[in-house]
Amino acid sequence: MKNGDIVLIHTFDDGNHIFKMYDNEWKIINIMYNGGKLELSNCKDTNIKINSISCWKTRLCNLF
């Protein structure tokens, strides 16, 4: 994964369950801890951000 990729979240836990109500398309805006954590911005509402989520809780979105 790289900055700008679109991901889907498949595991909403550890406080991130509050983001489950938003459209499940997220843009990677920062990769941290050697790819272990991601900072995400919601694709529909860019004001909604997830400051840190484990990479394994996401998967690349195949839009095409």
C-alpha positions in Angstrom: 0.0 0.0 0.0 1.0 3.6 -0.6 -0.2 7.1 0.1 -3.2 7.9 -2.1 -4.5 4.3 -2.3 -8.1 3.7 -1.4 -8.8 1.0 1.2 -11.8 -0.6 2.8 -11.9 -1.3 6.6 -13.0 -4.9 7.5 -12.3 -4.7 11.2 -13.7 -1.8 13.2 -12.5 -2.2 16.8 -10.2 -0.5 19.3 -12.2 2.7 19.3 -12.6 2.9 15.5 -16.1 1.4 15.6 -17.5 5.0 15.6 -16.3 5.3 11.9 -18.4 2.3 10.8 -21.4 4.6 10.1 -19.5 6.4 7.3 -19.0 5.2 3.7 -16.4 2.6 3.8 -13.9 4.1 1.3 -10.8 5.6 2.9 -7.8 7.3 1.3 -4.3 6.6 2.8 -2.8 9.9 3.8 0.1 8.7 5.9 1.9 5.4 6.5 3.5 4.9 9.9 5.6 2.4 11.7 7.1 0.7 8.6 3.6 0.2 7.2 2.1 -1.3 10.3 -0.3 1.7 10.9 -2.2 3.9 8.5 -3.7 7.4 8.8 -6.9 7.6 6.7 -9.3 10.2 5.3 -12.8 9.3 4.3 -13.3 9.6 0.6 -16.9 11.1 0.8 -16.2 13.5 3.7 -12.5 14.5 3.9 -13.1 16.1 7.3 -13.5 12.6 8.8 -10.1 11.2 9.6 -8.8 8.1 11.4 -5.5 9.0 13.0 -4.2 5.5 13.4 -5.5 2.1 12.4 -3.5 -1.1 12.0 -2.8 -2.0 8.3 -4.1 -5.6 8.7 -7.6 -4.2 9.5 -7.8 -2.8 5.9 -7.7 -4.1 2.4 -7.1 -2.4 -1.0 -10.3 -1.3 -2.7 -10.5 -2.6 -6.3 -12.6 0.1 -7.9 -11.9 -1.1 -11.5 
